[in-house]
Amino acid sequence: MRTFFLLLLFEFIGTVSHSQSVQFSFEGDSTTIPLVRDSLRGISGLEIIPATNEWHLVSDRGWHFIFSNIQSIRDLGDSSHLLKAEKTPFWFESIRFNPQTSTYFWTDEYEFTTSLLFGKAVSDSTRQILLRMPLPGSNKGLEGIALTPSGTLWVAPEAGWEGETRMNQDTITFFRYGNPTASDPAVERYKYPIDRCAFAQGEERLGGISEILAVDDTRLLVLERCYDASQKQVTANIYLATQHDENHTLVKELAFSFSQQFPGIVCNLEAMAWADAQHQTLVLIADDNFRRNRTLKNQIIVLKRR
């Protein structure tokens, strides 16, 4: 009987810990990365490997940068920390690394096609394609990927799959691969309520998911942002999305609002990663789109989990 009650207690504690809200605060750490190389532009993906203290930055024009021994975000402006700069054939949108299998996953968006690939290295000639498809909408491809501690892979399109990129479509689909490197991986589909941007212009009105990141095996962080060209302003929010298997939905709640909690001008945020294995420090990087103005800079922001 005592064992039975202990099992109930552990189950209750696990349920409570997974249902706790995730919130972030800005503690004054942000900067613009100096250009240590002319090619360090257009950063669209970030992965940090705490075990090796490597920071992987990827560009939507093919560059893969590896920085090492980063103690402060300002170290990214010091060329002595740049371990590798490699030109690849991929126009990256996201990158993730599974330390259990030593496998990289990344998304590529080039012209009218968007793809999801994996391999032991980005330059690995034996890399494989998990998913490839025509762009569902103009400049709206596979944007965010997340790996959970158990190795499950989540994939999010920027504004929806084919048939979902409409203003009146308020939910889009995330893909979930339980075993993404299997020879014929099974995929599950989960509905996610996306923010549309009625105040924006053109394709920007569809809104956009620019990155996703696993908190644990059942929860994701989702970075959504809109751009208002008339105001020359980016609005961005980080949501906590919780997986509900009974109806295959993701239920979201606000975890951080840049318009309300960030004191400066937020730029074109594209990349997001945990800086530590304990998932207490969150790093975000903006894509400068190879220009420099009010919202297009190599901006980097650090948030702390409350």
C-alpha positions in Angstrom: 0.0 0.0 0.0 2.8 2.4 0.8 4.4 1.7 -2.6 1.0 2.5 -4.2 0.8 5.9 -2.5 4.4 6.7 -3.4 3.7 6.0 -7.0 0.6 8.3 -6.9 2.7 11.0 -5.3 5.4 10.8 -8.0 2.8 10.8 -10.7 1.2 13.9 -9.1 4.6 15.7 -8.8 5.4 14.9 -12.4 2.0 16.2 -13.5 2.4 19.5 -11.5 5.9 20.1 -12.8 4.8 19.7 -16.4 1.8 21.9 -16.0 3.7 24.8 -14.4 3.8 27.9 -16.5 7.1 29.0 -18.1 7.8 32.7 -18.0 10.9 34.8 -18.9 12.3 38.1 -17.8 14.7 40.5 -19.6 17.6 41.3 -17.3 19.4 43.9 -19.4 21.5 41.7 -21.6 21.3 42.5 -25.3 23.7 43.8 -27.9 24.4 44.0 -31.7 27.1 41.6 -32.8 30.0 43.3 -34.6 30.8 41.7 -37.9 33.8 39.5 -37.2 33.5 38.4 -40.8 31.7 40.0 -43.8 29.7 36.8 -44.2 28.3 36.8 -40.6 25.0 38.1 -41.9 21.5 36.8 -42.3 21.6 34.7 -39.2 18.4 32.5 -39.3 19.3 29.6 -37.0 21.1 29.0 -33.7 22.0 25.9 -31.8 24.0 25.8 -28.6 25.6 22.6 -27.3 26.3 23.1 -23.6 28.5 19.9 -23.3 31.1 21.3 -25.7 30.2 25.0 -25.3 29.8 25.3 -29.1 27.5 27.9 -30.6 26.3 27.0 -34.1 25.0 30.0 -36.1 23.6 29.4 -39.6 22.7 31.9 -42.4 20.0 31.9 -45.0 22.7 32.3 -47.6 24.6 29.1 -46.8 27.1 29.9 -44.0 27.6 27.7 -41.0 29.6 29.3 -38.2 30.9 27.5 -35.1 31.9 29.6 -32.1 33.6 28.1 -29.0 34.2 29.0 -25.4 31.4 31.6 -25.3 31.1 33.1 -21.8 29.2 36.2 -22.8 27.2 37.2 -25.9 29.9 39.8 -26.6 32.3 37.0 -27.3 30.5 36.5 -30.6 32.1 39.8 -31.7 35.6 38.4 -31.0 37.1 36.5 -33.9 39.3 34.4 -31.6 36.1 32.5 -30.6 35.3 31.7 -34.2 36.2 28.0 -34.6 34.8 27.4 -38.1 33.2 29.3 -41.0 32.0 27.0 -43.7 30.0 27.8 -46.9 27.3 25.1 -47.6 24.7 24.7 -50.3 21.9 25.3 -47.9 19.8 28.4 -47.2 19.2 27.7 -43.6 16.2 28.5 -41.5 16.9 26.4 -38.4 19.4 23.9 -37.0 19.3 21.4 -34.1 21.6 18.8 -32.7 20.8 15.5 -31.0 23.7 14.7 -28.6 22.4 11.2 -28.1 22.8 10.2 -31.7 25.3 12.9 -32.7 22.9 13.9 -35.5 22.2 17.4 -36.9 18.8 18.4 -38.3 18.3 21.5 -40.4 15.8 23.2 -42.7 16.6 24.7 -46.0 14.5 27.2 -48.1 15.7 28.0 -51.5 13.7 29.7 -54.2 10.4 27.7 -54.4 11.4 24.6 -52.4 11.7 24.0 -48.6 13.4 21.0 -47.1 14.2 19.2 -43.8 17.5 17.3 -43.7 19.7 15.4 -41.2 23.2 14.0 -41.0 26.2 13.5 -38.8 27.4 16.9 -40.0 26.0 19.6 -42.1 28.7 18.9 -44.7 28.1 15.1 -44.5 27.7 13.7 -48.0 25.5 10.9 -46.6 22.9 13.4 -45.3 19.3 12.4 -45.8 16.2 14.3 -46.7 13.3 13.8 -44.3 10.9 16.2 -46.0 10.9 18.3 -49.2 8.0 20.3 -50.6 7.1 23.4 -52.7 6.7 26.5 -50.6 3.2 26.7 -49.2 3.3 30.5 -49.7 5.6 33.2 -50.8 8.8 33.1 -48.6 6.8 30.9 -46.2 8.6 27.5 -45.8 9.7 25.2 -43.0 10.9 27.6 -40.4 11.3 26.0 -37.0 12.5 22.6 -35.7 12.8 21.4 -32.1 14.3 18.2 -30.5 12.9 17.0 -27.2 15.1 15.2 -24.6 13.7 11.8 -25.9 14.7 12.6 -29.5 11.3 13.5 -30.9 11.5 16.0 -33.7 8.9 18.8 -34.1 8.6 20.8 -37.3 6.7 24.0 -37.8 6.0 25.9 -41.0 6.3 29.7 -40.9 2.6 30.4 -41.8 1.1 27.0 -42.5 1.2 24.2 -44.9 -0.4 24.2 -48.3 -4.0 25.4 -47.9 -3.3 26.9 -44.4 -1.7 30.2 -45.4 -4.8 32.3 -45.4 -5.8 35.2 -43.1 -9.0 33.4 -42.0 -7.0 30.2 -41.2 -6.4 30.6 -37.4 -4.8 27.2 -36.9 -1.9 25.6 -38.6 -0.3 22.1 -38.3 2.9 21.1 -36.6 4.5 17.8 -37.5 5.8 15.4 -34.8 8.3 12.6 -35.6 8.8 10.2 -32.8 11.8 8.5 -34.5 12.9 11.0 -37.3 15.9 8.9 -38.5 13.9 5.7 -39.0 13.8 4.3 -42.6 10.1 5.2 -42.8 9.4 7.6 -39.9 5.8 8.0 -38.8 4.4 11.5 -38.4 1.7 12.9 -36.1 -0.1 16.1 -36.8 -1.0 18.7 -34.1 -3.0 21.8 -34.5 -1.5 25.1 -33.3 -3.4 28.5 -33.0 -1.3 31.0 -34.9 -1.4 34.8 -34.6 -2.3 36.6 -37.8 -1.3 40.2 -38.2 -4.2 42.2 -39.6 -2.3 45.5 -39.1 0.6 44.4 -41.4 0.9 44.6 -45.2 1.0 42.0 -47.9 2.4 38.5 -47.0 3.3 39.9 -43.6 -0.3 39.9 -42.6 -0.1 36.1 -42.4 2.2 36.4 -39.4 5.0 34.0 -38.9 6.6 31.4 -36.7 10.3 32.0 -36.8 11.5 29.3 -34.4 10.4 26.6 -32.0 12.4 25.0 -29.1 11.7 22.1 -26.8 11.2 22.8 -23.1 10.7 19.1 -22.3 9.0 16.1 -23.9 5.5 17.6 -24.0 6.1 21.4 -24.2 7.6 23.8 -26.8 8.5 27.4 -27.0 7.1 29.1 -30.1 8.5 32.4 -31.3 6.0 34.3 -33.4 6.5 37.7 -34.9 4.9 40.3 -37.2 6.3 43.2 -39.1 4.4 46.5 -39.6 6.0 48.3 -42.5 4.0 51.5 -42.0 5.3 51.8 -38.4 8.7 50.1 -39.2 8.2 47.9 -36.2 8.5 44.3 -35.3 6.1 42.8 -32.7 7.2 39.4 -31.3 6.0 37.0 -28.6 7.2 33.8 -27.2 4.5 31.3 -26.4 4.6 28.1 -24.3 2.8 25.4 -26.3 1.6 22.3 -24.4 1.0 19.0 -26.2 -2.5 17.5 -25.8 -2.6 14.0 -27.2 -6.3 13.3 -26.8 -7.2 15.8 -29.5 -3.8 16.3 -31.1 -3.6 20.1 -30.3 -1.1 22.4 -28.9 -2.5 24.8 -26.3 -0.5 28.1 -26.0 0.0 30.7 -23.3 2.2 33.8 -23.4 5.7 33.3 -21.9 7.3 36.6 -23.0 6.1 39.7 -24.8 8.8 41.8 -26.5 6.5 44.8 -26.9 5.7 44.9 -23.2 8.8 43.4 -21.5 11.7 44.4 -23.7 12.8 48.0 -23.3 14.4 48.6 -26.7 13.5 48.2 -30.3 13.2 44.5 -31.2 14.6 43.4 -34.5 13.8 40.7 -37.0 14.1 37.7 -34.6 14.8 34.5 -36.3 16.9 32.2 -34.1 16.4 30.8 -30.6 18.3 28.3 -28.4 18.9 27.3 -24.8 22.3 28.4 -23.5 22.4 25.8 -20.7 21.5 22.2 -20.2 19.1 23.3 -17.3 17.0 25.4 -19.7 17.3 28.5 -17.6 18.9 31.0 -20.1 17.4 31.7 -23.6 19.3 33.3 -26.4 17.7 34.9 -29.4 19.3 36.3 -32.6 17.8 38.6 -35.2 18.4 38.3 -39.0 19.7 41.5 -40.5 18.6 40.5 -44.0 22.0 41.8 -45.2 20.9 45.3 -44.5 21.2 47.6 -41.5 18.3 49.8 -40.3 15.9 50.2 -37.4 14.8 46.5 -37.3 17.5 44.8 -39.3 20.6 44.3 -37.2 22.7 41.4 -35.9 20.8 41.8 -32.6 21.2 39.2 -29.8 19.0 39.1 -26.7 19.3 37.0 -23.5 16.2 36.1 -21.4 16.2 34.4 -18.0 13.6 31.9 -17.0 11.7 32.9 -13.9 
